[in-house]
């Protein structure tokens, strides 16, 4: 009777866990720069590679809703998927506790508390509340293990379905596929493996191939070489980065110790051993595999990392249930009351996790993206055209447009993608752009006449390219984080007054980016200010270069380019820039 009650209560508890995770993620959601690429992928503004392409079709149904901005609709899809992933994590935890010691009243409570502690933490919530976050990857990493439920179907019948999910996991990202395959392999047991017919084995292989179809279709659709779609594989050649600091900060030594004890207890129980091995594989491969360049914070967290975290908390739940059970049946006065007090103490785990998440969300600088957009674009003249040499600027601008923080009157012209939709749209809209487009298409540097003609027809903003001729720098006047190209050369006083006018905005942006870690926006800001310092140096005006270097040092105090330009300026020689790189 207790087993039936525990199984019946699991779906209700899973729905509660899913609703809690999705609700907090939806309330937490705001755009941030670290997920700009995911924003472009999910709202359909750009193709970012074949990996993680599954985010786009799943978010498409929600982005069609006539509510809020496109970013918010895509983030809502991510929150709902995160809720589904958390419910699967709960069911895995609950199933593990049932096989260890079935306690109908205690088991669902401990399972829910352990799952909520993991999913209400800052790592899960950052990804669950962001468009194109890690929610779908976590779901695909945990799903093959969840489908091994013998109480629903025999394992041999679920094999094709599990193989299909493994294929989907590999088509999403290689490391997610490795996590799914590791958990799949732990369930490959002898008694039913020999009983599989050749037909069912072939069916499983075919299902796995079908799961890889999104990756194949994406490559065929965009006709991209495979080298452009294998960025996650390139992480293997990058220096190893340890996820241990993140793990100690997110889980702590207490949870790690409980997970170790829970793993030993589960492995000692024959019924729980297969599922415990699967969860252990998810934890080891997910967290350990993140050493190969996977995002480990502070602004992005990889799906293998989050799946491994959920597996750790599931193993820790075994130790927690054993602790409460030991207190409950101990031969001491008020044993039952003491066990209830221990459960109440466990309630503080998810509450503390959510409290830290909300506190860090308030300080996390989610408004930093808004401050950056206001600083970069706020002082830009109406209907200006921005000539962009940096792909990161285009990504940030398009993501800001999806979230509604970029002014719609601004035009973006990427000089590195002359045949793309953005460049062609601006070319059709502005006839004065034709001479500049022709120069760039022929592989030549922009000449003074083509830029001046365009600037006379429409306000023109540029990021200075060190390969340009130095006379072009005399047309530049700083605006926001860029420089306006004037039809006629300007004097040092114009540039100096423009830099002085930007000081309040610069201080506000520096406070927003440095008070809470925002590495993505900080790196982009530093890059743009380095280019502007080179532009001021190219003019030969030393009195203008000094405030430009001060501006750069505000965001990068130990920047080597600023130090070298300051040294050359102090030498009182002509500033040579050919050997400097931004």
N, C-alpha and C positions, 0 to 999 in steps of 0.2 A: 504493500500500500504506500509506503514511504517513497519507493522508487517512482511509482506512477505520479505521486504528487510533485516530486522534484522535477520530473520530465515535463509535467504540465505547466509548472511555474516558470520554466526556463524561457519560453517565448515571451511571456509577459515581462519578465525581468529584462530580457534582451531588447524588447521594444522600449522599455524605460531608459536603458543605457543609451540606445541609439538616439532617442528623442533628446536626452540631456546633452549628448555630445553635439548633435546637429544644432540645437538651439543656441548653445553657448558659442559655437563657431559662427553662426549667422549673426549673432549680436557683436561678436568680436571683429567681424570682417571689415577691413579697410584696405585700400591699395597700398602696396609698398614696392620699392624699386627692385628688391631681390627677386620678385616674381613677375617682373615685366615680361620676360620671355614666355612664361606660362599664360599670361594675360593675352598676348598676341596669338598664341596657339589656340586658346579656347574660344576667343571671340571671333576668330577667323580673319584677323587683320594681316597675318603673315604666317608663312610656313617656317617652322624652326627646326626641321629635321624629322625623320621618320620615327625615331624613338619618341615614346610618349604621345604619339599621334592619336591614340585612343581617347585622350582627353577631349579632343574637339567634337567628335560626334556625340559623346555623352552629354556635353555641355550645350550642344546645339538646341536641344528641346527646351532648355531653360532660358537661353539667350533670346529666344523668340517671344518670350512673354513681354507684354507692354508695361513693364514696371521698372522704375529706377534706371540706372545706367547699365550698359552692357557688362561692365566689370562686376557690378553687384549681382547680376543674374548668373554670371559664370561662377562667382564665389558661392552663390547659393547651391549650385549643383555640386561643388566641391564639399560643402558642409553636409549635404544629404548623403553623399557617398561615404564621407567620414563616419556618419552615424551608422551606416550599414556595416562598415568595417569594424566599428566598435562593437556592434551586436555580434558579429562573428567571433571577435576576440572574447566576448563574454561567453558565448556558447562553448568555445574551446576550453576556457577556464572552468566552466561549470561541468563539462564532461570529464575533465581531468579530476576534479574533486569527487565526482560521483564514483569514478573507478577506484579512487583511493579509499574513500569512506563516505558512503551515501548518507548524508544528514539533511533531511528534506527542508528543515527550517534554516539551518546554519549555512548550508552550501550556497544557495542563491545569494544570500546577503554578502558572504565573503567574496564570491565571484564578482558581484556587482561593484563592491568597494574596490577590489583590485583593478578591475577594468577601468572604472571611472578615475582612479588615481592616475593611470597611464594616459587616458584619453583627454582628461581635463588639464593636463600639464601644458606648459608653454609650447613645447615642441609640436605636439599633436595639434594644438589650437592654431598655431601660426600657419601650418600647412592646410588644415581643414578650412580656414577662413580665407584662403587666398585662391584666386582663379588659377587653375593649372597647378595646384599644389600636389602633395604626395598622397592624397586620399585614395585615388584609384590604384596606385602602386601598392599601398598597404593592403587593400582589398584583394588584389591578385596574388599577393605573397601569402596571405592566410587562407585563401579559399581552397586550394588543393588539400590542405590538411583538414579543413572543416568537412570536406566531402567524404571522409573516411568513416562516417558514422554508421556503425553496424546496426544501431537500433532503428534506422530508417530503411536502408537498403543493404543488401550484401555487398561486400567490398568489390567482388568481381563485377557487379553490375555498375558500380560507380566508376570503374576504371576509364571508360571512354570520356566520361564527363570530367574526371580529374585530369586526364591527358589534355583535354581541350583547354582547361584553365592554365595548365603549365605552358601550353603554346601561346596563349594570350599573354602570360607573364613574360615570356621571352620576347614577344613582339612589342611589349611595353618598354622594357629596359633589360639589358643582359643580367645585371645583378639581381633584379627582381626574379628573373627566370631561374637564376642559381638558387635563390632562397626557396622558391616553389619546388624546384627539382630536388633539393636536399630534403625537404619535408616529405615529398612524394617517395623518395628512395627509402626513408626510414619505415614506411608502411609496406614495403615490398617483401611480404613474408611467404614462407614456403608452402604451408598447407593449401592456400587457395591459388598460389602462383602456378603450381603444376596442373591445377584443375582448369585453367583457362584454355579455352579452345583457340585454335589458330585464327578462326574468324574474329573472335573478340580481341585478340592481340592486334590483328590488322586494323580492326576498327579503332583501337586506341591510337595506333600510329597515324591513321587518317585524321582522327580528331585533333591530334597535336599539330598536324600540318595545317588543318583549318584554322587553328588558333594562331598560327603564324601569318595568316592571310592579311591582317591589317598592315603589317610591316611591308609585305610584298606589294600590296595595292598602293601604299603611300609612295614607295619608290617608283612604281610604274606611272603613277599619276603625275608626279612632279618631275619625272625623268632625271632624277638626281643620281650621280655616281654614288656607289656604296660608301666611298670614303667620306662623303658629306653626311652620312647618316650613322656613323660609328663613333661619335664623340664619346659616349660612355666607355667604349673599349679603350680609348686613348688614355683613360685614367690609369690603366695598368702601368704605363710607362712614366707616370708622374711620381715624385717622391711620396713615400708613405706618410699619411697623416693619421695620428692615433685618435680614435674616438673616445679614449678613456677620460679625458677632461670633461667632455659632454656627459658621459655616462655617470661620472661621480657627481656632477652638478644636477643632473636630471633625476637620477634614481637614488644615489647616495649609498654609503657602505652598508646601512641597515637593510635596504631592499636587496642589495647584491648578496648579503649574507643569508637573508631569508630565501632568495632564489636558489642559492647553492644547497641549502638544507632541504628545500622543497624538491629539488631535482633528485637528491639522494633518496628521499622518502618515496617519490613516485617511481623511480627506477627499481626500488626494492619490492614494489607491488607488481605482480605479473600482469594484472588486468590493465594497470595504468602505464606500463612500460612503453608500449608502442607510441601512445600519444605524447608521453614525456620525451621520448627520443625525437619526435617530430618537432615539438616546441623548442627543445634544446638545439636542434639543427637550425631552426629559424633564428634563434637568438645568436648563435655562434656565427652563422654565415651572414646574417643581416648586419650585425654590429661589426664583426670582424671584416666583412667585405667592404665596409665603408672606409676602411683604411686606404683603399685604392682611389683616393680623390673624391669620394662621395661627400656631399655637403653635410657638415656636422655643426651648423650654427655659425654665428648667433642669429642670422636672419633667414637661413634656409636649412632644412633638415630632409635628408634623403628618405624615401619610402622604406628601403631595407632597414634603416636605423629605427624607424618607428615600429615596424613589424617586430624587430628584435626586442624593442622595449615592451611591447604588449606580451610577447612570449615570456620575458623575464618576470613580469608581474603575475602571469598565470602560474609560473612555477613558485613564486613567492606565496601565492594564495594557498598552495598545499601546506606550506609550513605554518601559515596563519591559522588554517582550519585545524591542523594538528594541535597547535597551541591552545586554541579555544576548547577543543575537544578534551585535551588533557586536563585543563582547569575544570571543565564541566563534570568530569567523572572522577576527579580527585577526591580522596577521602578526607575532606576538610570541611569545616562549617561554612555554610553559605557558598558552596561550590557553584551552584547554579547562578546565584547572584553575581559572583565573581566573574563567571564566564560572560554574563550579560554586560558587565562593566568593561570587559576586554573588547567585546564587539563595539560598544559605544566609543571606546578609545580608537578603534579602527576607523570609525566614522570621520575622525579628524584627518585621515590621510587624503581622501578626495577633496575635503573642504579646504585643507591647507594648499593642496595642489591648485585648486581653482582660485584661491585667494592670491597666490603668487602669480598666477597667470594674469589675473585682472590688474594686479599692481604693476607688473612688468609691461602690460599692454598700455597702461596709462603713461608710463615713462618710456615706452619703447620707441617713441619717435615716429609713430605712424603718421603724424602730421608732417614729418620731415619731407615726405614726398610733395605735400602741398606747398611747404615753404620753399622747396627747391624749384618747383614750377613757377611760383610767384617771383622768385629771384631771377630765374632764367628768362621767363617770358613776360613778366609783368610790365616792364618798361619798354618792351618792343613796340614800335609803331604799328598802327592798324594795317592790316592786309600786307604785312611784310612777308618777304620770301626768305627762307633760311636755307643757305647753301651748306649742307652737312657733309663733312668728310669722315665723320666718326660713326660707325654703325651703332655704337652704344647710345648715341644721342637720338637716333631714329627710333630705336627700341623704346627708350624712355618716353619720347614724344608721343608715339603711337599708343603706349599704355596709358599715358595721361589723357589722351583723347578718348580712350575707351572708358575711363573713369570719370570723364567730364571736367577735368581740371585744366585742360589745354584749350586755349581760345580757338574757336572754330575758324577765325579769319586768317590764321597763319598758314602759309604754304611751306611744305617741306620738300626740298629737292636734294636727294642723295646723289652726290657726285660719284659714288662707288657703284651705283646700280642705275645706269642710264637707261636701261631697257625695262626697268621695273614699273609697276603701276603708279607709284608716287611721282617718279620723274616724268612719265608720259602725261599724267594728268596735269602737272604744272606746265609742261611744254605746250599743251593744247590751250591752257588758260592764259598764258603770257607769251605773246609773240617775241618780245624783247629777249627772251631766254634762248632763242635759237642760236645766236653767235657763240654764247658760252657753251651750249650743248655741243655744238660742232667742234669747238676746241677740245673739249674733254673726250668726245668720241674719237677724235683723231689721235688721242694720246698726248696732246700738247698741254702745256701749262696755260691757265687762263691768262689772257692778256689784259692790259689796262683798259683798252677800248671796250671790249665785250663786257667787262664788269661795270665800267662807268655807264655804258648805255643801259644796262639792266637796272643799275641803281638810280638812274634818272627817271626811269619809267615806274619804278616800284621800290619801296624801302627794302634794302638788301642787307641781311646779316650773314656773316661768314665766321668760320673758325680758321685761323691762319694756318697755312701749310708751309713748313720750313722750305719746301722745294720751290715755292713761288719766288718771283723776282722781288727784290727788296723795295723797289719804288711802290709796289702795291701796298706795303704796310703804312705808307704815309696817308692813305685814304681811310684808315681805320680809326674809329672812335668807339671805346668800350661802351657796351650796353648789356646789362644783365650779366650773363656768363659768356656772352659772345662779343662780337665787334661789328659795328655797323660800317658798311663800305659806302663812303660818300662819293658822289660823282666827281668832286674835285678834292685834291689833297688838303689836309687839315694841319694846323700847327700844333706844337707841343701844348699850348695852353688849353686847346679844346680837349685833348686827351687827358690832361691833368685834371681839369674840372670834372670830366666825366667819371674818372676814377674816384675823386673825392665824393661825388654824389652817390656812389655805390657803397660807401663805407657802412651806413646803417643796415642795408640789406645783407652785406657780407657778414656783419657781426651776428645778425639774427640767424643766418644760415649756418654759420660756424657753431653757434650754440645748439641748434637743432641736430647737427650731424655728429657733434662730439660729446654731447651730454649722454647719449645712448648710442651704442655701436650701430652704425649704418654704413658698413664697408662698401656696399655697392654704390651708393650715392656719393660717398666720400671719394672713392676712386675716380668716379666720373667727373666730379667737381675739380679734383686735382689735375686731371688730364686737360680739361678745358682751360684752367688757369695757367698751366704750363704753356699751352699753345698761345695764350694771350701774352704771357711774359716774353715769349720768343718774338711775337709780333711787335711789342713795344721796343724790344732790343733791335729788331730789324729797322726801325725808324731812325736809330742812331741818337734818340733823345734820352740822355742819361737821367734828366730830371723826371721823366715819365717812367723809366724803367724801375726806379726805386720804389714808387708806390705799387707798381705791378708785382714786384718781388715780395713786398710786404703782404700783399693780398694773397699770394701763393703760400707764403710761410704761415699764414693763419690756419690753413688747412693741412699743410705738410711741413712741420717745423724743421725736419731734417732732409728736405728734398735736395737731391744732389744737383739737379739742374739749376735751382735757385742759388745754391752755393757757388757753382761755377760761373753763373752770370754775374753774381756780386763780385767775385774775384776779378773777372775781366773788366768790370766797370771800374773797380778800384785801381786797376793798372793804368787807367787813362789812355788806353790804346783804342783803336777802332775795334768795335765789337764784331768778331768773326763768329758766324753761326753755322758754317757748313758742316763742322764736325760734331754738332750737337744734335741730339735726338730728343723729341718730346716724350 
